[in-house]
């Protein structure tokens, strides 16, 4: 059946199939099982650690983080203990 339709129509069918796949993926993402994420002990631990880090000022801003990394790279390049 596909072999018998004009090329332009085949391209439209191909685009439509792509649209259907994208729509199906979007629906699947919307139905992400939040309950299973809530039961993920490792994920919960990471979120708690992140909250604690922010509360205690252990989070670098963009510039401070880059400066920290630059310093560590220089130390590494000079053979210092990183």
C-alpha positions as CSV (number, residue, x, y, z in Angstrom):
1,X,0.0,0.0,0.0
2,X,2.8,2.4,0.9
3,X,4.7,1.6,-2.3
4,X,1.6,2.7,-4.3
5,X,1.2,6.3,-2.9
6,X,3.0,9.3,-4.4
7,X,6.3,10.3,-2.8
8,X,4.9,13.6,-1.4
9,X,2.1,11.6,0.3
10,X,4.6,9.2,1.7
11,X,6.6,12.1,3.2
12,X,3.4,13.3,4.9
13,X,2.7,9.9,6.2
14,X,6.2,9.7,7.6
15,X,5.8,13.1,9.3
16,X,2.5,12.0,10.7
17,X,4.1,8.8,12.2
18,X,6.8,11.0,13.7
19,X,4.1,13.2,15.2
20,X,2.3,10.2,16.7
21,X,5.5,8.9,18.2
22,X,6.3,12.3,19.8
23,X,2.7,12.5,21.1
24,X,3.0,9.0,22.6
25,X,6.4,10.0,24.3
26,X,4.9,13.2,25.7
27,X,2.0,11.2,27.2
28,X,4.3,8.7,28.7
29,X,6.4,11.5,30.4
30,X,3.2,13.0,31.8
31,X,2.3,9.7,33.3
32,X,5.7,9.4,35.0
33,X,5.2,7.3,38.2
34,X,5.8,9.9,40.9
35,X,5.2,7.3,43.5
36,X,8.2,5.3,42.4
37,X,10.4,8.4,42.6
38,X,9.1,9.0,46.1
39,X,10.2,5.5,47.1
40,X,13.7,5.9,45.6
41,X,15.9,6.0,48.7
42,X,19.0,7.2,46.8
43,X,17.1,10.0,45.2
44,X,15.6,11.1,48.5
45,X,19.1,11.0,50.1
46,X,20.5,13.2,47.3
47,X,17.7,15.7,47.7
48,X,18.2,15.9,51.4
49,X,22.0,16.3,51.0
50,X,21.4,19.1,48.5
51,X,19.0,20.9,50.9
52,X,21.6,20.6,53.7
53,X,24.4,21.9,51.5
54,X,22.3,25.0,50.5
55,X,21.3,25.6,54.1
56,X,25.0,25.5,55.2
57,X,26.3,27.6,52.3
58,X,28.2,24.7,50.8
59,X,26.9,25.5,47.3
60,X,29.1,27.4,44.8
61,X,27.6,30.0,42.6
62,X,28.6,30.0,38.9
63,X,31.7,32.2,39.2
64,X,32.8,30.8,42.6
65,X,32.5,27.3,41.1
66,X,34.5,28.1,38.1
67,X,37.2,29.8,40.2
68,X,37.3,26.7,42.5
69,X,37.8,24.4,39.4
70,X,40.4,26.7,38.0
71,X,42.4,26.6,41.2
72,X,42.1,22.8,41.4
73,X,43.3,22.4,37.8
74,X,46.3,24.7,38.5
75,X,47.1,22.7,41.6
76,X,46.9,19.5,39.6
77,X,49.0,20.8,36.9
78,X,51.7,21.8,39.4
79,X,51.6,18.4,41.0
80,X,50.0,19.5,44.2
81,X,47.7,17.2,46.2
82,X,44.2,17.9,44.9
